[in-house]
Amino acid sequence: MLQTILAISGKPGLYKLVSRATNSLIVETLDETHRRIPAFGTDKITSLADIAMFTETDDVPLGQVLNNLKELEEGKVSSIDYKKASGPELREYFAKVLPDFDRDRVYPTDIKKLVQWYNLLVKSGNDDFSEKEEETTTEE
């Protein structure tokens, strides 16, 4: 699911990949408007599946971080007001989600964006953050 959810640099919010055109991608906003717009090759487009958070040991995929946040919030929108929260409040909140996050490389703005994205995904019904490829394990 996270493969088709996109972040486009310079544009607010998240987008769902709808179709591919000749020189662009057709994306739909995840907010309540569901507007469809083209995203061109000159835009910096990143799939949420390609994003990871820094920790003290190894980078953690964004899907796992979002799952941790979903468990903490019991599937509801976040309990913290990311727009009004201070940096120390955001770090304290994020420590509940990912206790060993790298405090030097994860900035309060990163945490704000993560909480904003989580809220958008939950409100739009795209709250299945598990990666399907990992479910097919073979036992010997």
MODELLER restraints for C-alpha pairs under 7 A, 6 or more apart:
rsr = mdl.restraints
at = mdl.atoms
rsr.add(forms.Gaussian(group=physical.xy_distance, feature=features.Distance(at['CA:1:A'], at['CA:128:A']), mean=6.97, stdev=0.5))
rsr.add(forms.Gaussian(group=physical.xy_distance, feature=features.Distance(at['CA:1:A'], at['CA:129:A']), mean=6.90, stdev=0.5))
rsr.add(forms.Gaussian(group=physical.xy_distance, feature=features.Distance(at['CA:2:A'], at['CA:47:A']), mean=6.92, stdev=0.5))
rsr.add(forms.Gaussian(group=physical.xy_distance, feature=features.Distance(at['CA:2:A'], at['CA:48:A']), mean=5.35, stdev=0.5))
rsr.add(forms.Gaussian(group=physical.xy_distance, feature=features.Distance(at['CA:2:A'], at['CA:49:A']), mean=5.05, stdev=0.5))
rsr.add(forms.Gaussian(group=physical.xy_distance, feature=features.Distance(at['CA:2:A'], at['CA:129:A']), mean=6.71, stdev=0.5))
rsr.add(forms.Gaussian(group=physical.xy_distance, feature=features.Distance(at['CA:3:A'], at['CA:47:A']), mean=5.62, stdev=0.5))
rsr.add(forms.Gaussian(group=physical.xy_distance, feature=features.Distance(at['CA:3:A'], at['CA:48:A']), mean=6.31, stdev=0.5))
rsr.add(forms.Gaussian(group=physical.xy_distance, feature=features.Distance(at['CA:3:A'], at['CA:49:A']), mean=5.20, stdev=0.5))
rsr.add(forms.Gaussian(group=physical.xy_distance, feature=features.Distance(at['CA:4:A'], at['CA:16:A']), mean=5.70, stdev=0.5))
rsr.add(forms.Gaussian(group=physical.xy_distance, feature=features.Distance(at['CA:4:A'], at['CA:17:A']), mean=5.24, stdev=0.5))
rsr.add(forms.Gaussian(group=physical.xy_distance, feature=features.Distance(at['CA:4:A'], at['CA:47:A']), mean=6.69, stdev=0.5))
rsr.add(forms.Gaussian(group=physical.xy_distance, feature=features.Distance(at['CA:5:A'], at['CA:14:A']), mean=6.77, stdev=0.5))
rsr.add(forms.Gaussian(group=physical.xy_distance, feature=features.Distance(at['CA:5:A'], at['CA:15:A']), mean=5.66, stdev=0.5))
rsr.add(forms.Gaussian(group=physical.xy_distance, feature=features.Distance(at['CA:5:A'], at['CA:16:A']), mean=4.64, stdev=0.5))
rsr.add(forms.Gaussian(group=physical.xy_distance, feature=features.Distance(at['CA:5:A'], at['CA:17:A']), mean=6.39, stdev=0.5))
rsr.add(forms.Gaussian(group=physical.xy_distance, feature=features.Distance(at['CA:5:A'], at['CA:47:A']), mean=5.88, stdev=0.5))
rsr.add(forms.Gaussian(group=physical.xy_distance, feature=features.Distance(at['CA:5:A'], at['CA:48:A']), mean=5.99, stdev=0.5))
rsr.add(forms.Gaussian(group=physical.xy_distance, feature=features.Distance(at['CA:6:A'], at['CA:14:A']), mean=5.78, stdev=0.5))
rsr.add(forms.Gaussian(group=physical.xy_distance, feature=features.Distance(at['CA:6:A'], at['CA:15:A']), mean=5.01, stdev=0.5))
rsr.add(forms.Gaussian(group=physical.xy_distance, feature=features.Distance(at['CA:6:A'], at['CA:16:A']), mean=6.02, stdev=0.5))
rsr.add(forms.Gaussian(group=physical.xy_distance, feature=features.Distance(at['CA:6:A'], at['CA:45:A']), mean=6.53, stdev=0.5))
rsr.add(forms.Gaussian(group=physical.xy_distance, feature=features.Distance(at['CA:6:A'], at['CA:46:A']), mean=5.55, stdev=0.5))
rsr.add(forms.Gaussian(group=physical.xy_distance, feature=features.Distance(at['CA:6:A'], at['CA:47:A']), mean=4.53, stdev=0.5))
rsr.add(forms.Gaussian(group=physical.xy_distance, feature=features.Distance(at['CA:6:A'], at['CA:48:A']), mean=5.95, stdev=0.5))
rsr.add(forms.Gaussian(group=physical.xy_distance, feature=features.Distance(at['CA:7:A'], at['CA:14:A']), mean=5.15, stdev=0.5))
rsr.add(forms.Gaussian(group=physical.xy_distance, feature=features.Distance(at['CA:7:A'], at['CA:15:A']), mean=6.33, stdev=0.5))
rsr.add(forms.Gaussian(group=physical.xy_distance, feature=features.Distance(at['CA:7:A'], at['CA:45:A']), mean=5.86, stdev=0.5))
rsr.add(forms.Gaussian(group=physical.xy_distance, feature=features.Distance(at['CA:7:A'], at['CA:46:A']), mean=5.26, stdev=0.5))
rsr.add(forms.Gaussian(group=physical.xy_distance, feature=features.Distance(at['CA:7:A'], at['CA:47:A']), mean=6.36, stdev=0.5))
rsr.add(forms.Gaussian(group=physical.xy_distance, feature=features.Distance(at['CA:7:A'], at['CA:48:A']), mean=7.00, stdev=0.5))
rsr.add(forms.Gaussian(group=physical.xy_distance, feature=features.Distance(at['CA:8:A'], at['CA:43:A']), mean=6.70, stdev=0.5))
rsr.add(forms.Gaussian(group=physical.xy_distance, feature=features.Distance(at['CA:8:A'], at['CA:44:A']), mean=5.78, stdev=0.5))
rsr.add(forms.Gaussian(group=physical.xy_distance, feature=features.Distance(at['CA:8:A'], at['CA:45:A']), mean=4.62, stdev=0.5))
rsr.add(forms.Gaussian(group=physical.xy_distance, feature=features.Distance(at['CA:8:A'], at['CA:46:A']), mean=6.44, stdev=0.5))
rsr.add(forms.Gaussian(group=physical.xy_distance, feature=features.Distance(at['CA:9:A'], at['CA:43:A']), mean=6.69, stdev=0.5))
rsr.add(forms.Gaussian(group=physical.xy_distance, feature=features.Distance(at['CA:9:A'], at['CA:44:A']), mean=5.30, stdev=0.5))
rsr.add(forms.Gaussian(group=physical.xy_distance, feature=features.Distance(at['CA:9:A'], at['CA:45:A']), mean=6.48, stdev=0.5))
rsr.add(forms.Gaussian(group=physical.xy_distance, feature=features.Distance(at['CA:14:A'], at['CA:29:A']), mean=6.17, stdev=0.5))
rsr.add(forms.Gaussian(group=physical.xy_distance, feature=features.Distance(at['CA:14:A'], at['CA:30:A']), mean=5.86, stdev=0.5))
rsr.add(forms.Gaussian(group=physical.xy_distance, feature=features.Distance(at['CA:15:A'], at['CA:27:A']), mean=5.76, stdev=0.5))
rsr.add(forms.Gaussian(group=physical.xy_distance, feature=features.Distance(at['CA:15:A'], at['CA:28:A']), mean=5.29, stdev=0.5))
rsr.add(forms.Gaussian(group=physical.xy_distance, feature=features.Distance(at['CA:15:A'], at['CA:29:A']), mean=4.54, stdev=0.5))
rsr.add(forms.Gaussian(group=physical.xy_distance, feature=features.Distance(at['CA:15:A'], at['CA:30:A']), mean=5.55, stdev=0.5))
rsr.add(forms.Gaussian(group=physical.xy_distance, feature=features.Distance(at['CA:16:A'], at['CA:27:A']), mean=5.39, stdev=0.5))
rsr.add(forms.Gaussian(group=physical.xy_distance, feature=features.Distance(at['CA:16:A'], at['CA:28:A']), mean=5.15, stdev=0.5))
rsr.add(forms.Gaussian(group=physical.xy_distance, feature=features.Distance(at['CA:16:A'], at['CA:29:A']), mean=6.40, stdev=0.5))
rsr.add(forms.Gaussian(group=physical.xy_distance, feature=features.Distance(at['CA:16:A'], at['CA:30:A']), mean=6.65, stdev=0.5))
rsr.add(forms.Gaussian(group=physical.xy_distance, feature=features.Distance(at['CA:17:A'], at['CA:26:A']), mean=6.33, stdev=0.5))
rsr.add(forms.Gaussian(group=physical.xy_distance, feature=features.Distance(at['CA:17:A'], at['CA:27:A']), mean=4.63, stdev=0.5))
rsr.add(forms.Gaussian(group=physical.xy_distance, feature=features.Distance(at['CA:17:A'], at['CA:28:A']), mean=6.58, stdev=0.5))
rsr.add(forms.Gaussian(group=physical.xy_distance, feature=features.Distance(at['CA:18:A'], at['CA:26:A']), mean=5.53, stdev=0.5))
rsr.add(forms.Gaussian(group=physical.xy_distance, feature=features.Distance(at['CA:18:A'], at['CA:27:A']), mean=5.25, stdev=0.5))
rsr.add(forms.Gaussian(group=physical.xy_distance, feature=features.Distance(at['CA:18:A'], at['CA:28:A']), mean=6.54, stdev=0.5))
rsr.add(forms.Gaussian(group=physical.xy_distance, feature=features.Distance(at['CA:19:A'], at['CA:25:A']), mean=6.05, stdev=0.5))
rsr.add(forms.Gaussian(group=physical.xy_distance, feature=features.Distance(at['CA:19:A'], at['CA:26:A']), mean=5.00, stdev=0.5))
rsr.add(forms.Gaussian(group=physical.xy_distance, feature=features.Distance(at['CA:20:A'], at['CA:26:A']), mean=5.77, stdev=0.5))
rsr.add(forms.Gaussian(group=physical.xy_distance, feature=features.Distance(at['CA:23:A'], at['CA:40:A']), mean=6.55, stdev=0.5))
rsr.add(forms.Gaussian(group=physical.xy_distance, feature=features.Distance(at['CA:24:A'], at['CA:38:A']), mean=6.03, stdev=0.5))
rsr.add(forms.Gaussian(group=physical.xy_distance, feature=features.Distance(at['CA:24:A'], at['CA:39:A']), mean=5.43, stdev=0.5))
rsr.add(forms.Gaussian(group=physical.xy_distance, feature=features.Distance(at['CA:24:A'], at['CA:40:A']), mean=4.46, stdev=0.5))
rsr.add(forms.Gaussian(group=physical.xy_distance, feature=features.Distance(at['CA:24:A'], at['CA:41:A']), mean=6.26, stdev=0.5))
rsr.add(forms.Gaussian(group=physical.xy_distance, feature=features.Distance(at['CA:25:A'], at['CA:38:A']), mean=5.58, stdev=0.5))
rsr.add(forms.Gaussian(group=physical.xy_distance, feature=features.Distance(at['CA:25:A'], at['CA:39:A']), mean=5.06, stdev=0.5))
rsr.add(forms.Gaussian(group=physical.xy_distance, feature=features.Distance(at['CA:25:A'], at['CA:40:A']), mean=6.45, stdev=0.5))
rsr.add(forms.Gaussian(group=physical.xy_distance, feature=features.Distance(at['CA:26:A'], at['CA:36:A']), mean=6.61, stdev=0.5))
rsr.add(forms.Gaussian(group=physical.xy_distance, feature=features.Distance(at['CA:26:A'], at['CA:37:A']), mean=5.79, stdev=0.5))
rsr.add(forms.Gaussian(group=physical.xy_distance, feature=features.Distance(at['CA:26:A'], at['CA:38:A']), mean=4.61, stdev=0.5))
rsr.add(forms.Gaussian(group=physical.xy_distance, feature=features.Distance(at['CA:26:A'], at['CA:39:A']), mean=6.22, stdev=0.5))
rsr.add(forms.Gaussian(group=physical.xy_distance, feature=features.Distance(at['CA:27:A'], at['CA:36:A']), mean=5.50, stdev=0.5))
rsr.add(forms.Gaussian(group=physical.xy_distance, feature=features.Distance(at['CA:27:A'], at['CA:37:A']), mean=5.55, stdev=0.5))
rsr.add(forms.Gaussian(group=physical.xy_distance, feature=features.Distance(at['CA:27:A'], at['CA:38:A']), mean=6.14, stdev=0.5))
rsr.add(forms.Gaussian(group=physical.xy_distance, feature=features.Distance(at['CA:27:A'], at['CA:39:A']), mean=6.78, stdev=0.5))
rsr.add(forms.Gaussian(group=physical.xy_distance, feature=features.Distance(at['CA:28:A'], at['CA:34:A']), mean=5.61, stdev=0.5))
rsr.add(forms.Gaussian(group=physical.xy_distance, feature=features.Distance(at['CA:28:A'], at['CA:35:A']), mean=5.42, stdev=0.5))
rsr.add(forms.Gaussian(group=physical.xy_distance, feature=features.Distance(at['CA:28:A'], at['CA:36:A']), mean=4.29, stdev=0.5))
rsr.add(forms.Gaussian(group=physical.xy_distance, feature=features.Distance(at['CA:28:A'], at['CA:37:A']), mean=6.39, stdev=0.5))
rsr.add(forms.Gaussian(group=physical.xy_distance, feature=features.Distance(at['CA:29:A'], at['CA:35:A']), mean=5.51, stdev=0.5))
rsr.add(forms.Gaussian(group=physical.xy_distance, feature=features.Distance(at['CA:29:A'], at['CA:36:A']), mean=6.60, stdev=0.5))
rsr.add(forms.Gaussian(group=physical.xy_distance, feature=features.Distance(at['CA:30:A'], at['CA:120:A']), mean=6.79, stdev=0.5))
rsr.add(forms.Gaussian(group=physical.xy_distance, feature=features.Distance(at['CA:30:A'], at['CA:124:A']), mean=6.09, stdev=0.5))
rsr.add(forms.Gaussian(group=physical.xy_distance, feature=features.Distance(at['CA:31:A'], at['CA:120:A']), mean=6.79, stdev=0.5))
rsr.add(forms.Gaussian(group=physical.xy_distance, feature=features.Distance(at['CA:31:A'], at['CA:124:A']), mean=6.80, stdev=0.5))
rsr.add(forms.Gaussian(group=physical.xy_distance, feature=features.Distance(at['CA:48:A'], at['CA:62:A']), mean=6.86, stdev=0.5))
rsr.add(forms.Gaussian(group=physical.xy_distance, feature=features.Distance(at['CA:49:A'], at['CA:62:A']), mean=6.70, stdev=0.5))
rsr.add(forms.Gaussian(group=physical.xy_distance, feature=features.Distance(at['CA:49:A'], at['CA:63:A']), mean=6.81, stdev=0.5))
rsr.add(forms.Gaussian(group=physical.xy_distance, feature=features.Distance(at['CA:51:A'], at['CA:61:A']), mean=6.24, stdev=0.5))
rsr.add(forms.Gaussian(group=physical.xy_distance, feature=features.Distance(at['CA:51:A'], at['CA:62:A']), mean=5.57, stdev=0.5))
rsr.add(forms.Gaussian(group=physical.xy_distance, feature=features.Distance(at['CA:52:A'], at['CA:59:A']), mean=5.84, stdev=0.5))
rsr.add(forms.Gaussian(group=physical.xy_distance, feature=features.Distance(at['CA:52:A'], at['CA:60:A']), mean=5.23, stdev=0.5))
rsr.add(forms.Gaussian(group=physical.xy_distance, feature=features.Distance(at['CA:52:A'], at['CA:61:A']), mean=4.20, stdev=0.5))
rsr.add(forms.Gaussian(group=physical.xy_distance, feature=features.Distance(at['CA:52:A'], at['CA:62:A']), mean=4.86, stdev=0.5))
rsr.add(forms.Gaussian(group=physical.xy_distance, feature=features.Distance(at['CA:53:A'], at['CA:59:A']), mean=5.50, stdev=0.5))
rsr.add(forms.Gaussian(group=physical.xy_distance, feature=features.Distance(at['CA:53:A'], at['CA:60:A']), mean=5.23, stdev=0.5))
rsr.add(forms.Gaussian(group=physical.xy_distance, feature=features.Distance(at['CA:53:A'], at['CA:61:A']), mean=6.39, stdev=0.5))
rsr.add(forms.Gaussian(group=physical.xy_distance, feature=features.Distance(at['CA:53:A'], at['CA:62:A']), mean=6.38, stdev=0.5))
rsr.add(forms.Gaussian(group=physical.xy_distance, feature=features.Distance(at['CA:54:A'], at['CA:60:A']), mean=6.62, stdev=0.5))
rsr.add(forms.Gaussian(group=physical.xy_distance, feature=features.Distance(at['CA:54:A'], at['CA:101:A']), mean=5.95, stdev=0.5))
rsr.add(forms.Gaussian(group=physical.xy_distance, feature=features.Distance(at['CA:54:A'], at['CA:102:A']), mean=5.54, stdev=0.5))
rsr.add(forms.Gaussian(group=physical.xy_distance, feature=features.Distance(at['CA:54:A'], at['CA:105:A']), mean=6.74, stdev=0.5))
rsr.add(forms.Gaussian(group=physical.xy_distance, feature=features.Distance(at['CA:54:A'], at['CA:106:A']), mean=6.62, stdev=0.5))
rsr.add(forms.Gaussian(group=physical.xy_distance, feature=features.Distance(at['CA:55:A'], at['CA:100:A']), mean=5.54, stdev=0.5))
rsr.add(forms.Gaussian(group=physical.xy_distance, feature=features.Distance(at['CA:55:A'], at['CA:101:A']), mean=3.93, stdev=0.5))
rsr.add(forms.Gaussian(group=physical.xy_distance, feature=features.Distance(at['CA:55:A'], at['CA:102:A']), mean=4.46, stdev=0.5))
rsr.add(forms.Gaussian(group=physical.xy_distance, feature=features.Distance(at['CA:56:A'], at['CA:100:A']), mean=5.85, stdev=0.5))
rsr.add(forms.Gaussian(group=physical.xy_distance, feature=features.Distance(at['CA:56:A'], at['CA:101:A']), mean=5.99, stdev=0.5))
rsr.add(forms.Gaussian(group=physical.xy_distance, feature=features.Distance(at['CA:56:A'], at['CA:102:A']), mean=5.16, stdev=0.5))
rsr.add(forms.Gaussian(group=physical.xy_distance, feature=features.Distance(at['CA:63:A'], at['CA:129:A']), mean=5.07, stdev=0.5))
rsr.add(forms.Gaussian(group=physical.xy_distance, feature=features.Distance(at['CA:63:A'], at['CA:130:A']), mean=6.29, stdev=0.5))
rsr.add(forms.Gaussian(group=physical.xy_distance, feature=features.Distance(at['CA:65:A'], at['CA:98:A']), mean=6.90, stdev=0.5))
rsr.add(forms.Gaussian(group=physical.xy_distance, feature=features.Distance(at['CA:66:A'], at['CA:118:A']), mean=6.70, stdev=0.5))
rsr.add(forms.Gaussian(group=physical.xy_distance, feature=features.Distance(at['CA:66:A'], at['CA:129:A']), mean=6.51, stdev=0.5))
rsr.add(forms.Gaussian(group=physical.xy_distance, feature=features.Distance(at['CA:67:A'], at['CA:129:A']), mean=5.93, stdev=0.5))
rsr.add(forms.Gaussian(group=physical.xy_distance, feature=features.Distance(at['CA:68:A'], at['CA:97:A']), mean=5.59, stdev=0.5))
rsr.add(forms.Gaussian(group=physical.xy_distance, feature=features.Distance(at['CA:69:A'], at['CA:97:A']), mean=5.53, stdev=0.5))
rsr.add(forms.Gaussian(group=physical.xy_distance, feature=features.Distance(at['CA:72:A'], at['CA:97:A']), mean=6.89, stdev=0.5))
rsr.add(forms.Gaussian(group=physical.xy_distance, feature=features.Distance(at['CA:76:A'], at['CA:122:A']), mean=6.93, stdev=0.5))
rsr.add(forms.Gaussian(group=physical.xy_distance, feature=features.Distance(at['CA:77:A'], at['CA:119:A']), mean=5.16, stdev=0.5))
rsr.add(forms.Gaussian(group=physical.xy_distance, feature=features.Distance(at['CA:77:A'], at['CA:122:A']), mean=6.40, stdev=0.5))
rsr.add(forms.Gaussian(group=physical.xy_distance, feature=features.Distance(at['CA:78:A'], at['CA:115:A']), mean=6.89, stdev=0.5))
rsr.add(forms.Gaussian(group=physical.xy_distance, feature=features.Distance(at['CA:78:A'], at['CA:119:A']), mean=6.50, stdev=0.5))
rsr.add(forms.Gaussian(group=physical.xy_distance, feature=features.Distance(at['CA:82:A'], at['CA:112:A']), mean=5.45, stdev=0.5))
rsr.add(forms.Gaussian(group=physical.xy_distance, feature=features.Distance(at['CA:82:A'], at['CA:115:A']), mean=6.85, stdev=0.5))
rsr.add(forms.Gaussian(group=physical.xy_distance, feature=features.Distance(at['CA:87:A'], at['CA:108:A']), mean=5.30, stdev=0.5))
rsr.add(forms.Gaussian(group=physical.xy_distance, feature=features.Distance(at['CA:90:A'], at['CA:108:A']), mean=6.26, stdev=0.5))
rsr.add(forms.Gaussian(group=physical.xy_distance, feature=features.Distance(at['CA:90:A'], at['CA:111:A']), mean=6.70, stdev=0.5))
rsr.add(forms.Gaussian(group=physical.xy_distance, feature=features.Distance(at['CA:91:A'], at['CA:108:A']), mean=6.79, stdev=0.5))
rsr.add(forms.Gaussian(group=physical.xy_distance, feature=features.Distance(at['CA:121:A'], at['CA:127:A']), mean=5.78, stdev=0.5))
